[in-house]
Amino acid sequence: MELASLASLLKEAITTGRLAQPFSAVEAASALSQPEWPPARVQSYLIRHCLGNLAAASIDVERVAHGRYRLVDEC
């Protein structure tokens, strides 16, 4: 079973009103309510796919404050 992209899950949660921006990893994991995306894994994803991470394969989020993120428009 292929995991859904966290960026697409976050976008859906924001669109449906389950998650407000900016958000923390804990808030995102809680809004998603998916066992394959616990807070620690969400946090790791946010760090790896954050604007400014030169090693990021894709940029999905921007860090706006300590531990707070928002989706970038391109994802």
N, C-alpha and C positions, 0 to 999 in steps of 0.2 A: 504494500500500500504506500503510495507516494504522499509525503506530507505536503499540505497546502503551504504556499508561501506566506511567511509571517506578514510581509508587507500587504498582501491582499486580504489577509484576515483582519489586520489592523484597520485597513481602509473600510472594510465592511462594518466593523464594530463602530467606527467613527460615523459612518453614513447612517447607521441605524440608531445612533444615539446611546449606544452602550459604553462608549469611551469618548472622553473629551480630551482635546489637545490644550496644552502639552500634557503628556502622561508619563508615568513612571513604569518601570518594568513590572512591578507588582500590580499596578492598576491595569496594565495591558493584559497580563496573564489572567487576572480576575475577570475582566470583560470577555476574554476569549473562552474561558471555561473549557479548555481542551487539555487533556492529560499529557499530550505530547509537547505542550508548550508551557512548562512550569516557569515560575519567575526567574530562576537561575538561567534557564536556556533562553528566555526572552531577553534578559539583560545581556547575555553573551552575544546574541544576534544584534541587538541595538548597538553595542560597542563596535562590532565587526562591520556593520553596514551604515556607519555614521559619517556624515559629511566631515571631511577633514582627516579621515583615516586613509592615508595614502595607499595602504595595502588592500583596501576594500574592493571586492569584486563588483559590487553594485552599491550605490548610495540610495538608501531608502528613507533614512531619518536624519534629522538635524538636532543636535543637542542645543537646547535653548537655556538651560540652567543645570546646576548640578543634579544629575539623576532624572532630568526631565527632557523629553523628546517630543518632536512633532514630525509628521510625515512630510517629506519633500514633495513638491508638485509633480515631479516626473514619475513617481512610482505608481 
